[in-house]
């Protein structure tokens, strides 16, 4: 009499492990591709915010015959601006500055030069103190970090690129330059994003 092996139902352990390994490999490749696409998207969004700020400052200059400034005295050279020092200028670009009579660089017309979305999750847009629209805090990049902004108040169109004691690249032909520290959030690294590049 000939005996036959019964047909087995299901997969062996080895077959299951091979399938799981294939799925894990495909998932890791898909994740890497998705992260790359997301990072490229964040870089593009950050560059868009930079362009919006730069255009708003230049439009203000065209209308008022001077660049917006934060104090009562017009600066005589290039000036680096961060969250607190840029805040009055940001308020002016948003058309909220005409009620600040103490600021010499005010937007007396109340014209809106900058229209930008609110930051969602404190990333990529305008942030506020306590969520109140009149209490503007800063403009942040796609990673939630403040921009580094330099304005050339003497209008010689020569700006030094970076906030480093080691100097930096001289940028010519621009009145405004903006830098984002990029995905790592650290200044002077390879992933920094520049408004002029």
C-alpha positions in Angstrom: 0.0 0.0 0.0 1.3 3.5 -0.9 1.0 6.1 1.7 0.8 9.7 0.8 1.7 12.6 2.9 -1.3 14.7 3.9 -1.5 18.1 2.3 -0.4 20.6 4.8 -2.5 23.8 5.3 -0.8 27.1 6.0 2.8 28.3 5.8 5.9 27.0 7.4 7.8 29.2 9.9 10.6 29.8 7.3 8.1 31.0 4.7 6.4 33.3 7.2 9.8 34.8 8.2 10.7 35.4 4.5 7.5 37.2 3.9 7.9 39.3 7.0 11.5 40.2 6.0 10.2 41.3 2.6 7.4 43.4 4.1 9.9 45.0 6.6 12.3 45.9 3.8 9.6 47.4 1.6 8.3 49.4 4.7 11.7 50.8 5.5 12.3 51.9 1.9 8.8 53.4 1.8 9.4 55.3 5.0 12.8 56.7 3.8 11.1 57.9 0.6 8.2 59.4 2.5 10.6 61.2 4.9 12.6 62.6 1.9 9.4 63.9 0.3 8.3 65.5 3.6 11.6 67.2 4.1 11.7 68.5 0.6 8.2 69.8 1.1 9.2 71.5 4.4 12.2 73.2 2.7 9.9 74.5 -0.1 7.4 75.8 2.5 10.2 77.5 4.4 11.6 79.1 1.2 8.1 80.4 0.5 7.8 82.0 3.9 11.2 83.7 3.3 10.1 85.0 0.0 6.9 86.4 1.5 8.8 88.2 4.3 11.4 89.6 1.8 8.8 90.8 -0.6 6.8 92.5 2.2 9.9 94.4 3.5 10.8 95.5 -0.1 7.1 96.6 -0.8 7.2 98.6 2.5 10.4 100.2 1.3 8.8 101.2 -2.0 5.8 102.7 -0.3 7.5 104.5 2.5 10.9 105.3 1.0 12.7 103.5 3.8 12.9 100.0 5.2 10.8 99.2 8.3 12.7 99.5 11.6 12.0 98.7 15.2 13.2 101.7 17.2 12.8 105.5 17.0 16.1 105.9 15.2 16.7 104.6 11.7 19.6 102.2 11.8 22.7 103.3 9.9 24.1 99.9 8.9 23.0 96.3 8.5 21.1 94.9 11.4 20.4 91.3 12.5 16.8 90.7 13.7 15.5 87.8 15.7 12.1 87.0 17.3 12.0 90.0 19.7 13.7 92.6 17.6 11.8 91.6 14.5 8.4 91.6 16.2 7.7 95.4 15.8 8.6 95.1 12.1 6.4 92.0 11.7 3.5 93.9 13.3 4.0 96.7 10.8 4.1 94.4 7.9 0.9 92.8 9.1 -0.8 96.3 9.2 -1.0 96.3 13.0 1.7 99.0 13.6 -0.2 102.2 13.1 -1.3 102.1 16.8 2.3 102.0 18.0 3.1 105.7 18.1 6.4 105.1 19.9 8.0 103.2 17.1 9.7 105.4 14.5 9.5 102.8 11.8 5.7 102.5 12.0 3.4 101.7 9.2 1.3 104.8 9.4 -1.1 103.7 6.7 -2.1 100.4 8.2 -1.6 98.8 4.8 -1.1 95.0 5.0 2.2 94.0 3.3 2.5 90.5 4.7 -0.3 87.9 4.5 0.9 84.6 5.9 -1.0 81.7 7.4 -1.0 81.1 11.1 1.5 78.5 12.3 -0.1 75.1 12.9 1.4 73.4 15.8 3.8 76.4 16.1 5.4 75.5 12.7 5.5 77.3 9.4 3.8 80.6 9.8 2.9 83.3 12.3 2.8 82.5 16.0 0.9 84.5 18.6 1.1 85.1 22.4 -1.9 83.3 24.0 -3.4 82.8 20.5 -4.5 86.4 20.2 -4.2 87.7 16.7 -3.1 91.2 17.8 -0.4 89.7 20.0 2.0 88.7 17.2 5.0 86.7 18.4 7.1 85.6 15.5 7.3 84.0 12.1 8.6 80.4 12.3 9.9 78.0 9.7 8.6 74.5 9.0 10.5 73.1 12.1 9.1 75.8 14.5 12.3 77.8 14.6 12.6 81.6 14.2 14.1 83.0 11.1 17.4 84.9 11.2 16.8 88.1 9.2 19.3 90.8 8.2 18.2 94.1 6.8 20.7 96.5 5.0 19.6 99.9 6.3 22.4 101.8 4.6 21.1 100.4 1.3 24.5 99.6 -0.1 23.2 96.1 -1.0 26.0 94.3 0.8 25.1 92.0 3.6 27.2 89.6 5.5 25.5 86.2 5.5 25.8 84.8 9.0 25.7 85.6 12.7 29.0 84.0 13.2 32.1 85.6 14.8 34.0 83.8 12.0 32.5 86.1 9.4 30.5 84.9 6.5 29.7 85.1 2.8 29.1 88.6 1.5 25.7 88.8 -0.2 25.5 91.5 -2.8 22.5 93.1 -4.5 20.0 92.5 -1.7 18.5 94.6 1.1 17.2 91.7 3.0 18.5 88.2 3.6 16.8 85.5 5.6 18.2 82.2 7.0 16.5 79.2 8.4 18.5 76.8 10.5 16.8 73.9 8.6 15.8 70.5 9.9 18.5 70.1 12.5 17.7 73.6 14.1 21.4 74.4 14.4 23.0 77.4 12.8 25.9 77.2 10.4 25.3 73.6 9.3 24.9 72.0 5.9 21.1 71.9 6.0 20.6 75.7 6.6 18.2 77.3 4.1 19.0 80.6 2.5 16.6 83.1 0.9 19.1 84.0 -1.8 19.9 80.5 -3.0 
